[in-house]
Amino acid sequence: MLEGKHIVVGISGGIAAYKIPMLIRLLVKQGAEVRTVVTKNALEFVTELTLQTVSNNKVYRDMFAQHNEHSTEHISLSDWADLLIVAPATANVIGKMANGIADDALTTTFLAAACPVLIAPAMNSNMYQHPALQHNIHTLSQWSNIHFVDPEEGELACRAVGTGRMAEPETIALKADYLLHEHDMKGMRVVITAGPTRELIDPVRFISNFSTGKMAYALAREASRRGAAVDIISGPVDSAVLKRGTEYGAQVRRADSCQQMYEQTTALAPQADIIILCAAVADFHISNEQIAKEKISRKGDSLTLTFSPTQDIAAAVGKGKQEGQVLVGFALETTNEKEHALQKMSKKNLDMIVLNSLNDAGAGFGYDTNRVTIFTKDCQQTTLPLMLKEEVATEIINRVVEQKNR
């Protein structure tokens, strides 16, 4: 995700510095080239050899060291960097940065940086809440290239519990990825339906399907990573799927039944720029009057249930589609696949439909991979090979953005 990106990690003298080698490993693993710049006190908590080993680059620690590659190392580092991360950022270094004080390798590099800067504060909770520190954070926040990843609440090095613990390396790396990604969907609102629905039979039984929500949440992740404001209207999914799909800020609205999903989707659709109907919604349900109020006991040799059609979400959203909106549907078919998908796109006024088949190995419910064919209303057809669902999501969102920008 960070392939070819240049990242400078600036480390100041806080106990959380011991976590920075893990942050550097995460950045390097994602393809970034990382260089480090440290304050004198930072090396009290993490060794220069460790930083040099995990980054595979020398550590810049002294403005006037004879072994520096350039006489103005802070300028060359700043020019080289696509992103400067300051972590941990102590109250001291935040105060220096806010007031333009440049008296060491880290603060001179910061002052010369025109690239985005990501600051991860770390300190005692009393220090973090102090008006002077909050004033300095506010000052830095006014600058267009400055971004913060807020500290977490928990046990601090001093054994106190409060807000001030540096965000975890995974969180910082995720924010770095977001800042370095193209935000071609900034300003767009996206609604995505996800997962299965559950149609009740009695208080303990329901009818559902094998959908895991992985494809929908991959789409939500990709759209929010590219700057969109994303609402996911979701049936029940695994917590790991939900966590990964919302890493870039997508918001989840729970909808267990088709009726709940219908109500929420039709309410949000008019304000959306893009609507992606990816949920595996039940086609039939038992009417509310027929749902047993108590658990149905096992009696006799058979049980007869009467089903009625559920609300057709795609048809309703398609009927109310506004000019400029892009509406995307999904079709999971087993026979006459292309024919059925194209009929659905036309009948429900979709701009695009994504066809996937249960006949393809490694595709469909439950897998981390998928193989799809994308059809658009202007008669374009794209068949993708078997890919990870997050890669499929990128391809789908690429085509959605193309449709939106036409």
N, C-alpha and C positions, 0 to 999 in steps of 0.2 A: 504493500500500500504506500510505502514511503520510498519506493525505488528511485534512486538517483538524487534524493533530497539531501541537502547539507544542513545539519543541525549542530549548533553550538549549545552545550549544556554548561551553564554557569552555576557553580556550587559555592554557597557561603557557609559560614561556620555554625551549623546547627546539628544536633544529634541525628536528625533525619538524613544527613548526608550518607549514612551507611546504606541507605536504600538506593542510592543513585547508580551504583553499578548494575543493579537489576533494570533500572530505567534505560540505561545505555544499551544493555543486551536486548531489550525489547525493541528499541529503535533500530538497532543494527539488524536484528532478525527480520524486520519489515523492509529492509533494503536501504536504510539511510546510512550516510557517512557521518560519523559523530566526532566532534572535537570538544575538548573540555577546557574550561577556564575556571580557576579556583581562587578563592581568597586564602590568605595565610592560615586563617583559623579553620578553614574547611579541611585542611590536611591533618588536623588534630583528630578528625573523625573517620577519614577514609584515606588510604595511602595513594600516593602518586603512581606507584607500580600497578596497583589494582585498576585505576582509571585508564592507565595507558594500555593495559592488557585487554580490557573489555572493549575499548574503543579502537584499538589498533592504531592510535595516534598519540603523539606526545602531549603532555599537559602544559597549558600556558598558565604560569603562576606568578611570573615576575615581569613587570613592565620593562625592566632594564637588564634582564639576564643576557649574558653574552651569547648563549646558545639559541636565542630566538631566531627564527628563520627570517624575520623582517624587523627592521628598526622600529617600525610602527605596527607591532603585531596586532594591537587592538583594532586598527583600521583594516588590516588585511582579513582578520577573522570576521569582522562585521560585514565586509564586502562579500566574503565567501558564503556567509550563512543565508539560508532560506528562512530559518527560524532560530531564535535564541530562547532557550528555556532557562529560567532562573529557579533552581530547586536544590535544596530548600532555600527559600528567601526569608532571611531573618528580619526582625524589626529594624536592625541596624542597616542592612543593605537596602531595604525598602525605603527607609528614610533618605539614604544617600541618593537613590535613583530618583525619588520624587523631587529632590531639591538640586539636582544637577551636580552633585559632588562626585568627582571622579578621581579617586586617590589610590586605586589598586587595579589589578588586571581585569577583574570582573566589572567594576563600575565604569572604567574607561571603555571597555568593549560595549557595555550597554549604551553609553552615551553616544557612541559612534554608529549604533545599529539603526538602519532604516527599515529592516525587515520586521515582520511580526515578532512580538515578544510575549512569551507565556510565563507568568509568574505564579509559583506555588508557595504561598506563605506557610511557615512552620514556626511555632513558638508557643510559650505558655499562654493559656487562655486569658489571663489578666493583661498580658502584653498585647494580645490580639485585639482585645476589646478597648484598649486605651484610646482616648480621643485623638492623641497625636498620631498613632499608627493608623487609625481609621481615616484621619484627614489625609495622610500620605497615600493610602490606597485610593481614596476618592480622587486625589490629584492625578495619580497615574492613570486611573480609569478614564479620564477625560481625553487622553491621547489616543488617536485612532488606531495605532499599531499595538496597543497594550491590551493584553487579555489576562484574566486570572482563572486559576482553578482553585476553588475555595478549599480551605482546610476542613478536615472532618472532625466530628465529635468523638471522643473516646479517651482512653487512658493516655496521659502524656508522660514524658520522660521523668518528670518530677513526681509521678504517681498520682497527681491530681487528675480529675476527670472533667473535661470541658472541650470547647472548640479551639483548635489550634494545631492538631496533628496534621502533618502534611498529607495531602491526597496520595493514595497508593500509586506506585509506578504505572500500573495498568491504566488508571484513570488519566494520568498525565500524558501517557503515550496516545491514548484515544483522543484527547483534546488536541494534541499536536497533529495527529492525522487529520482531524477536522479542519484545523486552521490551514493546512497545506493542500487541502483538496479543493478542486474547482467548485464554486458554488453557483452553478448554472441554473439552479432552481430557487434561488433566493427570492423571496416575495411570493412564492407560489404556495397555495394551500392544497393539501392532498388528503383525501379520505380513502382508506383501504379497509375492506372487510377481510376477516381472517378466521381461520380455524373451523371447527365443526359447530353445528347447533345441536341442542338437545331438546327433544320433544317428549314431554312427560307422559307416562302411562299411569303411574301412581306415585306416591311420595318417595319411593325408593327406586323406581325403574324409569328408564327413558329409552328412546330410540335415537341413535346418533350414527356416526360413520368414523372412518379411520383417519380423517384429516388431522395433521399435527400442527398446522399453521406455519410450518417452516418457510414455505414459499412466500406467503404474504408478509411475514415478518422480515424476510430478506429484502423484499421490495420496500418495506417501511424503512429499514436500516439504510438502504441505498439512497432513497429520496431525502431522508433527513440529513444524511451525510453530505448531500449536495446542496443543503441550505433550505430545503422546503420545511414548512410547518406541517407536520403529519399527525393525523388522527387515525388510530387503528380501532375499528369496531370489531371486537374479538369475542369469539366463543372460547371455551376453556382450552388452554394450551399449557405445555410444560413450562415451568419457571425458567429453565435455561433458555428456551426459545424466546420467551418474553424479554428476558434480560438482554440478550444479544440484539434483539430487534429494536430495543428502545435506547441503545447506548448513545445515540446522537440526539436524543430529546423527543422522539416520537411519543405521543400521548395515547394511552389505552383507555377505551371505554368498553366495559364488559357488556356482552349481550349473549345470554345463554340460548334463548329460543329464536326461531325465525321471526316471530312477531317483534321481539325486542330489537333484533338486528334491523328489521324493516323500519321501525319507528326511528331509530337513531340515524340510520343511513339517509332516509328521506329528509330528516331534519337538518343534517349537516350538508347534504349534497348541494343545495342552492348556493352556498358560500364557497364551494370548492372550485379550484381551477382544474383539478384532475381527480377522477374517481376511479378506483381500481377495485373491482368486485372479485375477490379471490377466495372468499369463504366457501366452504362446502355446506351449503344451506339445505336443510331438509325440504323435500318437495311436498311431503304430506305430514299431517299431524292429527292428533286426536283433539277434538274441540274441547274447550275448557269445561263444558258441561259434562263431558264424558270422562274426564280425568278422575280416577278414583280418589276419594278423600283419604282412604286408608289403604294400606298394603293389600293387594289382591292375593288372597290365599289360594293355594293349590287345591282345586276341586274339580273332579271330573277328568276327562281325557283330553279336553280341548279348551281353548280360550279364543273367543272371537272379538276382534277389535275393529272398529269402523274409523277409517281415515278420511280426511278432507284435504284438498290442496291448501298449501300455505300461500302467503303473500309472495308475489313474484317481484323481488327487489329490483332485479335488472330491468324488468319491463317498466316499473314505476319510475325509476331514475332516468331511464331512457326517454320516457314520455315527457318528463319535466326538464330534460337537458336544455341548458341555456347556450346561447351563442358564445363560442370561445372555449367552452368546456371540452375536456377530453374524457371520454368514458371508455374504460377497458373492462372486458369480461374474460372469464376463464371457462373452458369447456373440457371436461374429462369424459372422454368417449371410449367405447370399446368396439363399435361397429359403424361403418359409413362415417368415419371420423371427420374428414374434411367437409363433407356435405352438411353434416349436422352443425359443425362449428360455424360455417358460413351462413346457414339459415338462422342460427341464433344471433349472429352479429347484425344481420339485416332486420330481423323481427323485433329486436330489442333496442335498435337505434344506437349500436355501439360504434365507436371509432376504430376499435382494435379488439381482437379476440386472441387469446393464447390457448392453443390446443395442446393438451398432453394426454397420453394414452396409457391405459393400464397394460397394454400389450408390449410396452417397451421395458426391457429389463433395466432396473435401477432408477426408474421414473415412477412418479405417482406418490401415493401416501407413504409417509414414514421415512423415505430416503433423504439423504443429504444431497443427492444429485437429482437432476431432472433433464428430460429431453423434450423440447417443445417446438412447436411451429407457430409463428406469429403471423396473423393475417390483419391487414388494415383495410378500411373501407374503400381506399383508392386502389385496391387490387394488388397490393404488394404482399409477397409471401416470403418469409425467412424461416428456414429450418435450421435449428441449432443442434450441434452434437450433444452427447451426454456431457453435462457440466455440473459443477457444484451449484447448488441453488443460489448462492450469493453471486456467482458469475452470471447465471441466467438472469437474476434480478438486474444486474448492471445492463445487460443487453436489452431487456424489456424497457427499463427506464430511459435508456438512450433513445429508443424509438418513440416513447411517450413524449419526451422533450421535443423531438423532431416534429411530431404531430402538433404539439402545443405552439411551436414557433412558426408554423406555416401561416 
